[in-house]
Amino acid sequence: AARFEALPAGAWTVQLARAGSSAGFAALMARAGLAPTECHVVALAGNGVRSYLLLWSQFPDAGAARAAARSLRGTPGAFVRRIGPLQAEARRAR
């Protein structure tokens, strides 16, 4: 969580997955060819329900993040998100 909080709020990331548990995230990273050090697992809470996001890296703008997302294998539902709002949501979930 500390690594994700240190990212620039104006940067972009690629959301690879959202789930009620992070248990399957290691397999998803392996399938996509990503190292765990390239990814962030972020816990969120909404309506009393905890969920987890698997986010990949940081990019300077949405276009760069979209291009990177298209390069991934095994992640058809990946989409780009701005980091700042996710950081704020994660802080509220603590």
C-alpha positions as CSV (number, residue, x, y, z in Angstrom):
1,A,0.0,0.0,0.0
2,A,2.8,2.4,0.8
3,R,4.3,2.0,-2.7
4,F,1.0,2.8,-4.3
5,E,0.5,5.8,-2.0
6,A,3.9,7.2,-3.1
7,L,2.9,7.2,-6.8
8,P,2.1,10.6,-8.4
9,A,-1.7,11.3,-8.1
10,G,-1.8,12.7,-11.7
11,A,-0.4,9.5,-13.2
12,W,-2.4,6.7,-14.7
13,T,-2.5,3.0,-14.1
14,V,-4.0,-0.1,-15.7
15,Q,-6.7,-2.0,-13.6
16,L,-6.3,-5.7,-14.4
17,A,-8.9,-7.1,-12.0
18,R,-11.3,-6.4,-9.1
19,A,-12.3,-9.2,-6.8
20,G,-13.5,-9.9,-3.3
21,S,-10.2,-11.6,-2.6
22,S,-6.7,-11.1,-3.9
23,A,-6.0,-14.9,-3.9
24,G,-6.0,-15.2,-7.7
25,F,-3.9,-12.1,-8.5
26,A,-0.6,-14.0,-8.5
27,A,-1.8,-16.3,-11.3
28,L,-3.2,-13.3,-13.3
29,M,0.2,-11.5,-13.0
30,A,2.0,-14.7,-14.2
31,R,-0.4,-15.1,-17.1
32,A,0.2,-11.5,-18.1
33,G,3.9,-11.9,-17.8
34,L,4.1,-9.3,-15.0
35,A,6.4,-9.3,-12.0
36,P,4.7,-8.7,-8.6
37,T,7.0,-5.6,-8.2
38,E,5.3,-4.1,-11.2
39,C,1.8,-4.4,-9.7
40,H,-0.1,-3.0,-6.8
41,V,-2.9,-4.7,-4.8
42,V,-5.2,-2.1,-3.3
43,A,-7.9,-2.8,-0.8
44,L,-11.2,-0.8,-1.1
45,A,-14.4,-0.8,0.9
46,G,-17.9,0.2,-0.3
47,N,-21.2,-0.5,1.4
48,G,-19.4,-2.5,4.0
49,V,-17.9,-4.9,1.4
50,R,-14.1,-5.2,1.0
51,S,-12.8,-5.6,-2.5
52,Y,-9.3,-5.7,-4.0
53,L,-7.9,-4.1,-7.2
54,L,-4.9,-5.4,-9.1
55,L,-3.2,-2.5,-10.7
56,W,-0.3,-2.5,-13.1
57,S,2.4,0.2,-13.0
58,Q,2.1,3.9,-13.6
59,F,2.0,5.9,-16.8
60,P,2.3,9.6,-17.5
61,D,-1.0,9.9,-19.4
62,A,-4.1,7.9,-20.4
63,G,-2.8,7.3,-23.9
64,A,0.4,5.7,-22.6
65,A,-1.6,3.5,-20.2
66,R,-4.0,2.4,-22.9
67,A,-1.1,1.5,-25.2
68,A,0.5,-0.5,-22.4
69,A,-2.8,-2.3,-21.6
70,R,-3.2,-3.4,-25.2
71,S,0.3,-5.0,-25.0
72,L,-0.7,-7.3,-22.2
73,R,-1.7,-10.9,-22.8
74,G,-4.4,-12.7,-20.8
75,T,-6.1,-9.5,-19.5
76,P,-9.0,-8.8,-21.8
77,G,-10.8,-6.7,-19.3
78,A,-7.9,-4.3,-18.4
79,F,-8.7,-0.6,-18.5
80,V,-7.0,2.6,-17.4
81,R,-7.6,4.7,-14.3
82,R,-6.2,7.8,-12.8
83,I,-4.1,7.1,-9.7
84,G,-5.2,10.0,-7.5
85,P,-8.9,9.0,-7.1
86,L,-7.9,5.4,-6.4
87,Q,-5.4,6.6,-3.7
88,A,-8.2,8.6,-2.1
89,E,-10.6,5.7,-2.2
90,A,-8.0,3.4,-0.6
91,R,-7.4,5.9,2.2
92,R,-11.1,6.0,2.9
93,A,-11.2,2.2,3.1
94,R,-8.6,2.0,5.9
